[in-house]
Amino acid sequence: MVSEEQIQGWADEAEAGYDVDVLKRRGRGRPGRGAEPMQVVAVRLTAEEVDALDAVAAKNEMSRSEAIRAALAHFAA
């Protein structure tokens, strides 16, 4: 839920105005991981596999994707 205070804060920020140059410099989308384009690979996992993946990722303070890439790097080594 969004509080009334948060809504008021957003309204105050909008009324004060935004620095358009700063907003334009942000860029779009996710930052790249390397010089080459990445590929998205779909993988089907059971609910138990997703739970195990999420547990490992949380334990290591990683995202799901980071945990999968780490597992693949370890497997390929």
C-alpha positions in Angstrom: 0.0 0.0 0.0 1.1 3.5 -0.7 0.6 6.0 2.2 -0.8 9.4 1.9 2.6 10.8 2.9 4.2 9.0 0.0 1.6 10.3 -2.5 2.1 13.8 -1.1 5.9 13.5 -1.4 5.5 12.4 -5.1 3.2 15.3 -5.7 5.6 17.8 -4.1 8.4 16.4 -6.1 6.4 16.8 -9.4 5.3 20.3 -8.5 8.9 21.3 -7.9 9.9 20.1 -11.3 12.4 17.7 -12.7 15.8 18.2 -14.2 15.2 16.9 -17.7 18.9 16.6 -18.5 19.4 14.3 -15.5 16.4 12.1 -16.5 17.7 11.8 -20.1 21.1 10.6 -18.9 19.7 7.6 -17.0 19.4 5.5 -20.1 16.9 2.8 -20.7 16.6 -0.8 -19.9 18.9 -3.0 -17.9 22.6 -2.3 -18.0 24.6 -4.7 -20.2 26.9 -7.3 -18.7 29.4 -7.3 -21.5 30.3 -6.0 -24.9 28.2 -8.6 -26.7 24.4 -8.8 -26.7 23.0 -11.4 -24.3 20.6 -14.2 -25.1 17.5 -15.1 -23.1 17.2 -18.8 -22.6 13.9 -20.3 -21.2 14.2 -23.1 -18.8 11.3 -25.0 -17.2 11.7 -25.7 -13.5 9.4 -27.5 -11.0 8.1 -25.6 -8.0 10.6 -27.4 -5.8 13.5 -26.4 -8.1 12.4 -22.8 -8.1 12.2 -22.9 -4.3 15.7 -24.4 -4.0 17.0 -21.8 -6.5 15.5 -18.9 -4.6 16.9 -20.3 -1.3 20.4 -20.5 -2.7 20.1 -17.0 -4.3 18.8 -15.5 -1.1 21.6 -17.2 1.0 24.2 -15.7 -1.3 22.5 -12.4 -1.8 22.0 -12.9 -5.5 19.2 -12.7 -8.0 17.8 -15.8 -9.6 19.7 -15.0 -12.8 23.0 -14.5 -10.9 22.6 -17.8 -9.1 21.9 -19.6 -12.4 24.9 -18.1 -14.1 27.1 -19.0 -11.1 25.8 -22.6 -11.2 26.5 -22.8 -14.9 30.0 -21.3 -14.5 30.7 -23.9 -11.7 29.4 -26.7 -13.9 31.4 -25.7 -16.9 34.7 -25.3 -15.0 
